[in-house]
Amino acid sequence: RQVLQKSCEFIARCNNEHQDVKVAVNVAAKQLANPGFADEVAEIIRSTGIEASSLELEVTESALMHDFEQTRDILIALTSLGVTIALDDFCTGYSSLSYLRQFPLHVLKIDRSFVIDMDKEQQAHDIVTAIVHLALSLNLTIVADGIETQSHFNSLKALGCHLGQGYFMCRPVAMNDFFIQFISNEKVV
Protein backbone atom coordinates (compact mmCIF):
# COMPACT_ATOMS: atom_id res chain seq x y z
CA ARG A 1 0.00 0.00 0.00
CA GLN A 2 2.87 2.35 0.83
CA VAL A 3 4.51 1.72 -2.55
CA LEU A 4 1.19 2.31 -4.29
CA GLN A 5 0.68 5.56 -2.37
CA LYS A 6 4.20 6.81 -3.17
CA SER A 7 3.82 5.84 -6.83
CA CYS A 8 0.59 7.80 -7.15
CA GLU A 9 2.22 10.77 -5.41
CA PHE A 10 5.03 10.50 -7.97
CA ILE A 11 2.48 10.56 -10.82
CA ALA A 12 0.85 13.63 -9.25
CA ARG A 13 4.23 15.37 -9.00
CA CYS A 14 4.93 14.64 -12.68
CA ASN A 15 1.48 15.96 -13.59
CA ASN A 16 2.23 19.15 -11.63
CA GLU A 17 5.27 19.54 -13.87
CA HIS A 18 2.93 19.17 -16.89
CA GLN A 19 4.26 15.70 -17.71
CA ASP A 20 1.96 12.76 -18.29
CA VAL A 21 3.45 9.51 -17.07
CA LYS A 22 2.21 6.00 -16.53
CA VAL A 23 3.64 4.10 -13.59
CA ALA A 24 3.49 0.34 -13.12
CA VAL A 25 3.27 -0.99 -9.57
CA ASN A 26 3.63 -4.63 -8.58
CA VAL A 27 0.70 -6.04 -6.63
CA ALA A 28 1.22 -8.79 -4.08
CA ALA A 29 -1.02 -11.87 -3.97
CA LYS A 30 -2.11 -10.79 -0.47
CA GLN A 31 -3.44 -7.54 -1.87
CA LEU A 32 -5.54 -9.40 -4.44
CA ALA A 33 -6.82 -11.62 -1.63
CA ASN A 34 -8.20 -8.53 0.13
CA PRO A 35 -11.81 -7.94 -0.99
CA GLY A 36 -11.38 -4.21 -0.25
CA PHE A 37 -8.28 -3.77 -2.39
CA ALA A 38 -10.07 -2.02 -5.28
CA ASP A 39 -11.58 0.44 -2.79
CA GLU A 40 -8.10 1.13 -1.36
CA VAL A 41 -6.76 1.82 -4.86
CA ALA A 42 -9.73 4.08 -5.62
CA GLU A 43 -9.10 6.05 -2.41
CA ILE A 44 -5.38 6.50 -3.20
CA ILE A 45 -6.21 7.67 -6.74
CA ARG A 46 -8.79 10.11 -5.35
CA SER A 47 -6.54 11.44 -2.59
CA THR A 48 -3.60 12.04 -4.94
CA GLY A 49 -5.79 13.55 -7.65
CA ILE A 50 -4.35 11.50 -10.50
CA GLU A 51 -6.10 9.96 -13.47
CA ALA A 52 -6.59 6.23 -12.94
CA SER A 53 -5.28 5.62 -16.46
CA SER A 54 -1.85 6.79 -15.21
CA LEU A 55 -1.63 3.70 -13.02
CA GLU A 56 -0.82 0.16 -14.14
CA LEU A 57 -0.98 -2.69 -11.64
CA GLU A 58 1.23 -5.68 -12.33
CA VAL A 59 0.05 -9.08 -11.11
CA THR A 60 1.82 -12.40 -11.41
CA GLU A 61 0.24 -15.63 -12.59
CA SER A 62 0.60 -17.12 -9.13
CA ALA A 63 -1.27 -14.16 -7.62
CA LEU A 64 -4.22 -14.95 -9.89
CA MET A 65 -4.51 -18.50 -8.59
CA HIS A 66 -5.77 -17.98 -5.05
CA ASP A 67 -9.49 -17.30 -5.31
CA PHE A 68 -10.44 -17.16 -8.96
CA GLU A 69 -13.84 -15.49 -8.59
CA GLN A 70 -12.71 -12.91 -6.02
CA THR A 71 -9.57 -12.09 -7.99
CA ARG A 72 -11.55 -11.64 -11.19
CA ASP A 73 -14.06 -9.41 -9.38
CA ILE A 74 -11.26 -7.26 -7.95
CA LEU A 75 -9.56 -6.94 -11.33
CA ILE A 76 -12.86 -6.00 -12.95
CA ALA A 77 -13.41 -3.36 -10.25
CA LEU A 78 -9.90 -2.00 -10.84
CA THR A 79 -10.36 -1.81 -14.59
CA SER A 80 -13.70 -0.07 -14.10
CA LEU A 81 -11.73 2.65 -12.28
CA GLY A 82 -9.59 3.04 -15.39
CA VAL A 83 -6.50 1.27 -14.04
CA THR A 84 -4.53 -0.90 -16.47
CA ILE A 85 -3.76 -4.51 -15.46
CA ALA A 86 -0.52 -6.20 -16.56
CA LEU A 87 0.30 -9.89 -16.30
CA ASP A 88 3.91 -9.92 -15.07
CA ASP A 89 6.49 -12.71 -15.49
CA PHE A 90 4.36 -14.47 -18.09
CA CYS A 91 5.24 -18.14 -18.62
CA THR A 92 7.41 -18.45 -15.51
CA GLY A 93 4.84 -19.60 -12.96
CA TYR A 94 1.64 -21.57 -13.19
CA SER A 95 1.02 -20.67 -16.80
CA SER A 96 -2.48 -21.01 -18.06
CA LEU A 97 -3.73 -19.42 -21.21
CA SER A 98 -7.18 -19.29 -19.63
CA TYR A 99 -5.94 -16.29 -17.59
CA LEU A 100 -5.70 -14.34 -20.80
CA ARG A 101 -9.37 -15.02 -21.53
CA GLN A 102 -10.92 -14.87 -18.10
CA PHE A 103 -9.21 -11.90 -16.47
CA PRO A 104 -9.41 -8.29 -17.70
CA LEU A 105 -5.79 -7.94 -18.75
CA HIS A 106 -4.32 -5.15 -20.88
CA VAL A 107 -0.59 -5.84 -20.84
CA LEU A 108 1.54 -8.96 -21.11
CA LYS A 109 5.09 -8.73 -19.75
CA ILE A 110 7.75 -11.04 -21.15
CA ASP A 111 9.98 -12.22 -18.33
CA ARG A 112 13.60 -11.14 -18.42
CA SER A 113 14.83 -14.77 -18.22
CA PHE A 114 13.63 -15.26 -21.81
CA VAL A 115 14.82 -11.87 -23.05
CA ILE A 116 18.32 -12.25 -21.61
CA ASP A 117 18.83 -15.58 -23.37
CA MET A 118 17.07 -14.85 -26.65
CA ASP A 119 20.31 -13.98 -28.49
CA LYS A 120 22.11 -17.08 -27.20
CA GLU A 121 19.44 -19.78 -27.24
CA GLN A 122 17.07 -20.49 -30.09
CA GLN A 123 14.50 -21.92 -27.69
CA ALA A 124 14.40 -18.67 -25.66
CA HIS A 125 14.05 -16.69 -28.88
CA ASP A 126 11.21 -18.96 -30.03
CA ILE A 127 9.40 -18.54 -26.70
CA VAL A 128 9.68 -14.75 -26.91
CA THR A 129 8.42 -14.87 -30.50
CA ALA A 130 5.45 -17.03 -29.49
CA ILE A 131 4.56 -14.74 -26.57
CA VAL A 132 4.72 -11.66 -28.80
CA HIS A 133 2.51 -13.28 -31.45
CA LEU A 134 0.04 -14.46 -28.81
CA ALA A 135 -0.18 -11.01 -27.22
CA LEU A 136 -0.56 -9.27 -30.57
CA SER A 137 -3.37 -11.63 -31.58
CA LEU A 138 -5.17 -10.84 -28.32
CA ASN A 139 -4.64 -7.07 -28.72
CA LEU A 140 -2.54 -6.88 -25.55
CA THR A 141 0.28 -4.41 -25.10
CA ILE A 142 3.61 -6.22 -24.88
CA VAL A 143 6.37 -5.18 -22.48
CA ALA A 144 9.72 -6.96 -22.56
CA ASP A 145 11.62 -6.99 -19.28
CA GLY A 146 15.40 -7.19 -19.03
CA ILE A 147 16.50 -5.48 -22.24
CA GLU A 148 20.22 -5.02 -21.69
CA THR A 149 21.72 -4.79 -25.16
CA GLN A 150 21.12 -3.13 -28.51
CA SER A 151 20.65 -6.62 -29.93
CA HIS A 152 17.82 -7.37 -27.46
CA PHE A 153 16.21 -4.05 -28.32
CA ASN A 154 16.48 -4.58 -32.10
CA SER A 155 15.19 -8.16 -31.96
CA LEU A 156 12.20 -7.26 -29.81
CA LYS A 157 11.36 -4.24 -31.94
CA ALA A 158 11.51 -6.40 -35.08
CA LEU A 159 9.11 -8.89 -33.47
CA GLY A 160 6.62 -6.10 -32.76
CA CYS A 161 7.15 -5.64 -29.04
CA HIS A 162 5.54 -2.35 -27.95
CA LEU A 163 7.52 -1.41 -24.84
CA GLY A 164 10.57 -2.47 -22.92
CA GLN A 165 12.42 -1.99 -19.72
CA GLY A 166 15.95 -2.74 -18.72
CA TYR A 167 19.41 -1.30 -18.29
CA PHE A 168 19.75 -0.66 -22.02
CA MET A 169 17.10 2.06 -21.76
CA CYS A 170 17.86 3.42 -18.32
CA ARG A 171 19.35 2.30 -15.08
CA PRO A 172 17.28 2.90 -11.94
CA VAL A 173 17.45 6.48 -10.70
CA ALA A 174 16.38 8.16 -7.49
CA MET A 175 13.18 10.20 -7.71
CA ASN A 176 14.86 13.59 -7.38
CA ASP A 177 17.45 12.65 -10.00
CA PHE A 178 14.61 11.54 -12.28
CA PHE A 179 13.00 14.96 -12.04
CA ILE A 180 16.28 16.73 -12.72
CA GLN A 181 17.23 14.49 -15.67
CA PHE A 182 13.88 13.91 -17.32
CA ILE A 183 11.23 16.35 -16.13
CA SER A 184 12.54 19.74 -15.11
CA ASN A 185 14.14 22.24 -17.43
CA GLU A 186 17.25 22.25 -15.28
CA LYS A 187 20.43 20.92 -16.85
CA VAL A 188 22.49 18.32 -15.06
CA VAL A 189 26.00 19.65 -14.49
FENBELPE-V384375 format. One record per residue. N is the residue number from 0. RES is the residue in one small letter. PSI is psi as a letter, one per 30 degrees, with the letter a starting at -180 (none if undefined). NEAR is the number of other ideal C-beta (glycine too) atoms within 8 Angstrom. Layout:
n->N res->RES psi->PSI near->NEAR
n->N res->RES psi->PSI near->NEAR
This chain:
n->0 res->r psi->e near->7
n->1 res->q psi->e near->5
n->2 res->v psi->e near->8
n->3 res->l psi->e near->11
n->4 res->q psi->e near->10
n->5 res->k psi->e near->8
n->6 res->s psi->e near->11
n->7 res->c psi->e near->14
n->8 res->e psi->e near->9
n->9 res->f psi->e near->11
n->10 res->i psi->e near->14
n->11 res->a psi->e near->11
n->12 res->r psi->e near->9
n->13 res->c psi->e near->11
n->14 res->n psi->e near->13
n->15 res->n psi->f near->6
n->16 res->e psi->g near->9
n->17 res->h psi->h near->4
n->18 res->q psi->k near->7
n->19 res->d psi->k near->6
n->20 res->v psi->l near->9
n->21 res->k psi->k near->9
n->22 res->v psi->k near->11
n->23 res->a psi->k near->8
n->24 res->v psi->k near->11
n->25 res->n psi->k near->8
n->26 res->v psi->k near->9
n->27 res->a psi->l near->7
n->28 res->a psi->e near->9
n->29 res->k psi->e near->6
n->30 res->q psi->e near->9
n->31 res->l psi->f near->16
n->32 res->a psi->f near->9
n->33 res->n psi->j near->8
n->34 res->p psi->f near->5
n->35 res->g psi->g near->6
n->36 res->f psi->e near->11
n->37 res->a psi->e near->10
n->38 res->d psi->e near->7
n->39 res->e psi->e near->11
n->40 res->v psi->e near->14
n->41 res->a psi->e near->9
n->42 res->e psi->e near->8
n->43 res->i psi->e near->12
n->44 res->i psi->e near->13
n->45 res->r psi->e near->7
n->46 res->s psi->f near->6
n->47 res->t psi->f near->11
n->48 res->g psi->g near->6
n->49 res->i psi->l near->11
n->50 res->e psi->k near->5
n->51 res->a psi->e near->9
n->52 res->s psi->f near->8
n->53 res->s psi->f near->11
n->54 res->l psi->k near->16
n->55 res->e psi->k near->13
n->56 res->l psi->k near->14
n->57 res->e psi->k near->13
n->58 res->v psi->k near->12
n->59 res->t psi->l near->11
n->60 res->e psi->e near->14
n->61 res->s psi->e near->8
n->62 res->a psi->f near->12
n->63 res->l psi->f near->13
n->64 res->m psi->f near->7
n->65 res->h psi->d near->10
n->66 res->d psi->j near->6
n->67 res->f psi->e near->9
n->68 res->e psi->e near->6
n->69 res->q psi->e near->11
n->70 res->t psi->e near->14
n->71 res->r psi->e near->11
n->72 res->d psi->e near->8
n->73 res->i psi->e near->12
n->74 res->l psi->e near->14
n->75 res->i psi->e near->9
n->76 res->a psi->e near->9
n->77 res->l psi->e near->13
n->78 res->t psi->e near->12
n->79 res->s psi->f near->6
n->80 res->l psi->f near->11
n->81 res->g psi->g near->7
n->82 res->v psi->k near->13
n->83 res->t psi->k near->11
n->84 res->i psi->k near->15
n->85 res->a psi->k near->15
n->86 res->l psi->j near->16
n->87 res->d psi->l near->9
n->88 res->d psi->h near->9
n->89 res->f psi->k near->12
n->90 res->c psi->g near->8
n->91 res->t psi->f near->8
n->92 res->g psi->b near->7
n->93 res->y psi->i near->6
n->94 res->s psi->k near->8
n->95 res->s psi->k near->6
n->96 res->l psi->f near->7
n->97 res->s psi->f near->6
n->98 res->y psi->e near->11
n->99 res->l psi->f near->12
n->100 res->r psi->e near->6
n->101 res->q psi->f near->7
n->102 res->f psi->k near->12
n->103 res->p psi->i near->8
n->104 res->l psi->k near->12
n->105 res->h psi->f near->10
n->106 res->v psi->k near->14
n->107 res->l psi->k near->16
n->108 res->k psi->k near->14
n->109 res->i psi->k near->15
n->110 res->d psi->k near->12
n->111 res->r psi->f near->9
n->112 res->s psi->e near->9
n->113 res->f psi->e near->13
n->114 res->v psi->e near->17
n->115 res->i psi->e near->10
n->116 res->d psi->f near->9
n->117 res->m psi->f near->12
n->118 res->d psi->f near->8
n->119 res->k psi->f near->5
n->120 res->e psi->k near->7
n->121 res->q psi->e near->5
n->122 res->q psi->e near->6
n->123 res->a psi->e near->14
n->124 res->h psi->e near->11
n->125 res->d psi->e near->8
n->126 res->i psi->e near->10
n->127 res->v psi->e near->16
n->128 res->t psi->e near->9
n->129 res->a psi->e near->8
n->130 res->i psi->e near->14
n->131 res->v psi->e near->14
n->132 res->h psi->e near->8
n->133 res->l psi->e near->11
n->134 res->a psi->e near->11
n->135 res->l psi->e near->10
n->136 res->s psi->f near->6
n->137 res->l psi->g near->8
n->138 res->n psi->h near->4
n->139 res->l psi->k near->11
n->140 res->t psi->k near->9
n->141 res->i psi->k near->16
n->142 res->v psi->k near->14
n->143 res->a psi->k near->16
n->144 res->d psi->k near->12
n->145 res->g psi->g near->12
n->146 res->i psi->j near->15
n->147 res->e psi->f near->8
n->148 res->t psi->l near->8
n->149 res->q psi->e near->6
n->150 res->s psi->e near->7
n->151 res->h psi->e near->18
n->152 res->f psi->e near->12
n->153 res->n psi->e near->8
n->154 res->s psi->e near->12
n->155 res->l psi->e near->14
n->156 res->k psi->e near->8
n->157 res->a psi->e near->6
n->158 res->l psi->f near->9
n->159 res->g psi->g near->8
n->160 res->c psi->k near->12
n->161 res->h psi->e near->6
n->162 res->l psi->l near->8
n->163 res->g psi->l near->13
n->164 res->q psi->k near->9
n->165 res->g psi->l near->13
n->166 res->y psi->f near->7
n->167 res->f psi->e near->10
n->168 res->m psi->e near->8
n->169 res->c psi->k near->5
n->170 res->r psi->l near->4
n->171 res->p psi->k near->3
n->172 res->v psi->l near->8
n->173 res->a psi->l near->5
n->174 res->m psi->e near->7
n->175 res->n psi->e near->6
n->176 res->d psi->e near->8
n->177 res->f psi->e near->10
n->178 res->f psi->e near->11
n->179 res->i psi->e near->10
n->180 res->q psi->e near->8
n->181 res->f psi->f near->5
n->182 res->i psi->e near->9
n->183 res->s psi->l near->6
n->184 res->n psi->f near->2
n->185 res->e psi->k near->5
n->186 res->k psi->k near->3
n->187 res->v psi->k near->5
n->188 res->v psi->none near->2
